[in-house]
Amino acid sequence: MADVTALDARAKGKLAEQMVPVAAALACAVRDMDSGGIGELLAGFTRQEFYGLAVVLAGMVPVDEPVTGLLGWVTWDERMRPLRERRRQVHVRSVPLQPCGTHAAFVRHRSNDERPCDACSGAEKAYQKQQSDARTAARESAA
């Protein structure tokens, strides 16, 4: 079994193209709670095909949407019990999202239980240093 990372760009593109209709069908099966359909769609895939499917599905996710918005259609818990109404409420943003590479975007990553990207990690490090320097300067001027 060949490693996906060993594929050239053309082969990766072809694999992704093949997985687009599968990804769309899988998303429908998941939303319809059709476990049989999900099993049929995923049966017999190679590791490369699963990798391609995961990449295509990730590419279909609107990353500027909070996780609660992405899963706002879910009305049940892991045991198929209805969720309480307050847990289903979707937060609607009135302020545009700050781009990656800012303290606000770092906080957004963390609040969505995501690993912050490198740009946001660097921005957070700079923000924390600035805050530390400001505290040090305030202590020194008070003394």
C-alpha positions in Angstrom: 0.0 0.0 0.0 1.5 3.3 -1.1 1.7 6.2 1.3 -0.5 9.1 0.2 2.2 11.6 0.8 4.3 9.8 -1.9 1.6 10.6 -4.5 2.4 13.4 -6.9 0.2 16.5 -7.1 -1.7 15.2 -10.1 -2.5 11.8 -8.4 -3.6 13.7 -5.2 -5.8 15.9 -7.3 -7.4 12.9 -9.1 -8.0 11.2 -5.7 -9.6 14.3 -4.3 -11.8 14.6 -7.4 -13.0 11.0 -7.0 -13.8 11.6 -3.4 -16.0 14.7 -3.8 -19.2 12.7 -4.7 -18.5 10.2 -2.0 -18.0 13.1 0.5 -21.4 14.6 -0.5 -23.2 11.3 -0.2 -21.5 10.6 3.2 -22.6 14.0 4.5 -26.2 13.3 3.4 -26.1 9.8 5.1 -24.8 11.3 8.3 -27.5 13.9 8.4 -30.1 11.3 7.6 -28.7 9.1 10.4 -28.4 6.3 7.9 -25.8 4.0 9.5 -26.4 1.4 6.9 -25.7 3.9 4.1 -22.6 5.2 5.9 -21.3 1.6 6.2 -22.0 0.9 2.5 -20.2 4.1 1.4 -17.1 3.4 3.5 -16.8 -0.3 2.9 -13.8 -1.4 1.0 -11.9 1.9 0.8 -8.1 1.9 0.8 -6.1 3.9 3.3 -5.4 6.4 0.4 -9.1 6.7 -0.4 -9.9 7.4 3.3 -7.1 10.0 3.4 -8.5 11.6 0.2 -12.1 11.5 1.7 -10.9 13.2 4.9 -9.1 15.9 3.0 -12.1 16.6 0.8 -14.5 16.6 3.8 -12.2 19.0 5.6 -12.1 21.2 2.5 -15.9 21.4 2.6 -16.0 22.8 6.1 -16.6 26.6 6.3 -13.8 27.2 8.8 -14.9 30.7 9.7 -18.1 29.3 11.2 -18.0 28.4 15.0 -18.2 24.7 15.8 -21.7 25.3 17.3 -22.8 26.7 14.0 -21.4 23.7 12.1 -23.2 21.3 14.3 -26.3 23.4 14.8 -28.4 20.9 12.9 -27.7 18.1 15.5 -30.7 17.8 17.7 -29.7 14.6 19.7 -26.8 13.5 21.9 -24.6 10.4 21.4 -27.3 8.2 22.9 -29.9 9.6 20.5 -31.7 11.5 23.2 -33.1 14.9 22.2 -30.9 17.8 23.2 -32.3 20.5 25.4 -33.2 23.6 23.4 -30.4 25.8 25.0 -27.7 23.4 23.8 -29.0 23.7 20.2 -28.9 27.4 20.0 -26.5 28.7 17.4 -24.5 31.8 18.2 -24.8 34.4 15.5 -21.9 36.7 15.1 -22.5 40.4 14.9 -18.8 41.2 14.6 -16.6 39.9 11.7 -14.1 37.2 12.7 -10.6 38.4 13.1 -8.1 36.8 10.7 -5.6 34.2 11.7 -2.4 35.7 13.1 -4.3 37.7 15.8 -4.9 37.2 19.5 -8.7 37.0 18.8 -8.2 34.2 16.3 -6.0 32.3 18.8 -8.8 32.6 21.4 -11.3 31.4 18.7 -9.2 28.4 18.0 -9.1 27.5 21.7 -12.8 28.1 22.3 -13.6 25.8 19.4 -11.3 23.1 20.8 -9.0 23.5 17.8 -5.2 23.4 17.7 -4.2 27.0 17.0 -2.4 27.5 13.7 1.2 28.7 13.6 0.2 32.3 12.8 -2.2 32.4 15.7 0.4 30.8 18.1 2.9 33.4 17.1 0.5 36.2 17.5 -0.5 34.9 21.0 3.1 34.7 22.0 3.6 38.3 20.9 0.4 39.3 22.7 1.5 37.6 26.0 4.9 39.3 25.8 3.2 42.7 25.3 1.0 42.1 28.3 3.9 41.0 30.4 6.0 44.0 29.4 3.0 46.3 30.2 2.6 44.8 33.6 6.4 45.1 34.3 6.3 48.8 33.2 3.3 49.5 35.4 5.0 47.9 38.4 8.2 49.9 37.7 6.3 53.2 37.4 4.4 52.5 40.6 7.6 51.9 42.6 
